Amino acid sequence: MLNNDRLLLLAELARLGSMREVADELGTTTSTVSQQLAVLAKEAGTALTEPDGRRVRLTPAGRRLARHAVTILAAVEAARLDLDPSAEPAGTVRVAGFATAIRRSLLPIVAALPSRHPTLRVLIHEHEPAEVLQLLAGDRVDLGLTYDYNLAPAPLPDTVEATALWTSEWSLGVPAGRAGRAVQGSALEVFRHFEGTHWLVNSRNTADDDVVHTVAAMAGHTPLITHRADSLDLVQDLIVAGLGIGLLPADQPTIPGVTLVPLRSPDVTMRAFAVTRLGRRAWPPLAVLLDLLTTPAH
């Protein structure tokens, strides 16, 4: 019978790539990891690793078993949590997400929690989607709030499951007075109107960068990406300063000096998601938070 602890070591080796990193992640030694994987290979009846210079890599059988290990461990976790599905939610839910989702979806819920679930606590970390997925993979957060765009869909690893939360239309932010006739055109016409203009994109995520390149390619040119900023407030300040143009949410107010040009045909739509590790959704505190996040009122 395959041992769950050893399956975890194999799954972590597939994710991290080296026994040393697995040992550091799980608080053990490289020797212990190596020994336990050797035992797992005997249990499985086949070699799971092979030398690769000074390191090791998974064999084809090792990669297959690692994929099974993710599913098995998730099922074990779900079964453990399912033993007490009616438990009053208590404990700390660690949430990592992008700023807009934290403000729009999470903060209203957190404000109401003390009166509804006084023993439930939420810790909030602001991160971009790629960072969120890394934190989930390392079991350093319980819930992730991520996003992508309809024109730049972001695939998720098979170790997580996602629930759609909401969508938001995005426009092009330009210096006031520069929109001109572009306001009436399609997204492709808008991009052609601003061909050669400097672009502002996110410094910590590539999603809007991908959207800009996608639409520009459809419009027949390559965008001039010049400045990068994580804060949408800073993006607006840079636009006012005349340093470029950039994507901004269509449903949010802008500062004086910024005009929003609609992007249509194709539309640019941000899609927000709640993401968890497989097998974790039945944990009562997390289940409560997910239920609140997906309730239409929120």
N, C-alpha and C positions, 0 to 999 in steps of 0.2 A: 504494500500500500504506500502511495506517495505521501510524504510528509509535508504538511502545509508550510511549516517554517522554512523548509528547504525550497519549496516552490516559490516562496517569497524571495529568497536569495536569487533564484534563477530569473524571476521577473525583473528584479532590480538590476541584475547584470545585463539583461537585454536593454533596459532603459538607460543605464549609466555608462555601460561599455567597458568597465574595468572592475576587477575584484577589490582594488584599493578604494575606489569610490563607493562601492557597495558597503565595504567595511566601515568607512567614515559615515555613510548615511545611516547605517543601522547600529552604530556604536559597538562594533566588534572588531576582530582582527582579520587581516587578509588570509592568514593561515586557517582560521576557523571557516571562513567563506569557502576556501578551496577544499577543505576536508568535507564540509557538508555537501558541496556540489558533487564531490566524488561519490559520496554515499547515495545521493539522489540518482546519479548515473547508474549505480548498481540496482537501485529500486526500479528504474525505468528500463533497465536491460539494454541500454545503448549509450554510446558516448554523447555527451551534451556539450563539451567544449573541446577545443583543439588549440595548439600553440599558434601564436601570431606575433613573431618577434619575441619581445620580452613580456608580452601580454597574452591573453587568451581571447578567443572569439567563439561564439556559439556555432555549433554544427547545424546543418539543416534540421536535424531532429531536435536539437536544443532550442532553435527558434520556434519550432512548432509547439514544443512543450511549454515554452515561455508564454506563448499566446493563450494556451489552455490554462496556464497558471493564473493569468489575469482573471479569466472567467471563473475559475474555481474559487479563488480567494474572494472575489466579489460575492459569489453565492454563499460562501461561509459567513461573510460579514452580514449579508442580508438575513441569513437564518438566525444569527445571533441576536440581531436587533429585533427580529420578528417574535422572539420569545416573550417580549413584553410590549406589544404594540399599543397598549392603552396607557402606558406610563405617562404621568404628567411631565410635560417637557421641562427639563431643568438642565442647566449647564451653559457652556459658552460655545457659540457658533462663530467660527472665524471666517470672515467674508473678505474676499479681495475682488475689486472691480474697478471699472473706469468711472471717472468723476461724474459724468452725466447720469449714469444709472444709480450711483450712490445717492445723488441729490434727488433724482426723480422717483426712484422706486424704493430705496432702502430707508432713507431718513424718515419719511412719514411713518413707516412701520416701526422703526426703532423708538420713535417718540411715543407710540401708543403701547409698546410692550409692557412697561411697568404696571399698568392697570389691568392688562389682560393675562400676562404670563410673568409675574414678578420674579420668578426664579430662572428666567431665561435671559442670557446676556449675549450681546453681539459685539464682536471686535471688528473694526473696519480698517482695511488696508487699501490704499489707492494704487492701482496698477493697470497697465495696459494688457490686452488679451494674452499675448505671448507670455508675459510674466505671470499672469494668473494661472495659465495652464501648467507652467513649471511648478508653481506653488502647490497646485492640486496634485500633481504627479508625485511630489515629495511629501504629501500628506501634511503640509504646513498650513493649509486652510481647508475648510469644509465646503465652502460654497464660492463659486466664481461668477462674476457678472462680466460677460464678454460681448463683443459686437463684431459684425462684419458689414459689408455692403452687398447689395444685390448684384452689383457689377464686379465685386471681388469677393466671392464666397470663400470663407476660411474653413477648410476641413478640420474636424476635431479627431483626436486620437480615439481608438476604440476602448480606451480605459475610462472614458467619461461618458455621461449622458447629458443632453441639453434640452431645455424647455424654452420655447420662444416666449418672450415677454412683451415687446412692443416694437413698433417701427417708427421711423422719423424721416421725413423728407429733408434733403439737403439742397442748398443753393450755392451759388458762387458769390463770395464776398469780394467786392471791388471798391476802389476809392469813389466816393460820391462824385457824380458828374461824369464818370467814365463809362457808365452802362450803355448809354446811347440806344441805338436800335437793337442791340443784342438782347434787350429785355423781352422782345417779342418773338425771338427765334427759338429753334430747337436747341438742345444741348450741344449738338455738333456745330450749329451756327454760332452759338455763344463761344465755343472753344476756338473756332476759326477767327472770330472777331478779336479775341485776345491772344492770337498766335504771336509768339515772340515776347510776351510779357513774362516777367519773373513770377514763379509760383512759390507758395508757402505750403509745406506739408508737415505732418506729425514727425517729431524727432524720436518717438519711442515705439511707433507702430507703423507698419507699411501699408495699412488698408487704404487710406486716402491717397497715398502715393500710387498704389495699384489702380485705383479708380481714375485718377488724373491721367495716367499713362494709357489706360484702356479707352477712355473717351477721346483723348487726343489722337490716338492711333486711328480710331474710327473717323475722326475729323481730318485725317491725312497729314498729321505732323507729330513731332516729338516735343513734349512740354519742357520748358526751361526751369527745372527745379533748382532753386537757389537757396532759400532759407528754410529752416526746420525749427518748429516750436511745438511743445507739448500742450501749452495752455491756449485755449480758444480766445481768452481775453488778450493774450499777447499777440495772437494771430491778427486780431482786429487792430491792435495798436500798430502793428507792422504795416497793415493795409493803409491805415490813416497816414502813416509816415511815407507812403508812396513806394514801399519796398517790394510790393507784389500783390498777388491775388490768391485766394484760397477758399477751400470748401468750408461752409458754415451751416449750422442747422437752420432750416427755414422757419421753424416755429419759435425761435428765440429772438428777443430784441437785440438790436445792434447799437453800437455807440455812434454818436454823431461823426459823420465823415465816412461811414461804411454803408454801401448800398448792396442789397441782395438781388442777384439776378437769378430767376428761376431756371432750373435745369429739367427739361422735359424731352421725352422721346430721344434717347432713353432717360428715364427718371433716375435720380441717385437716391437710394433709400438705405438708411442705416437700420440694421436689425439687431436687437438686443436679446441676449440669452442668459438664462440661469444654468450654470454647469456644475455638476457634482461628479465625484468618483463613483464608478459602478458599485452598486450594493449598499450605498450610504443613505439613500433617500428615506428609508424606513426609520432612521434614527429620529425619535420624537422631536427634539429641538429643531433639527433641520427640516423635518416634514412640516412643522408649523410655519417656519419662515418661508418655505417654498409655497405653501398654500396661500399665505398672505401676499407674496409677490405676484402670484398668478391670478389673484382675485381681481375681477374687472375694475373694482373701485380703486385699485392701486395701479 
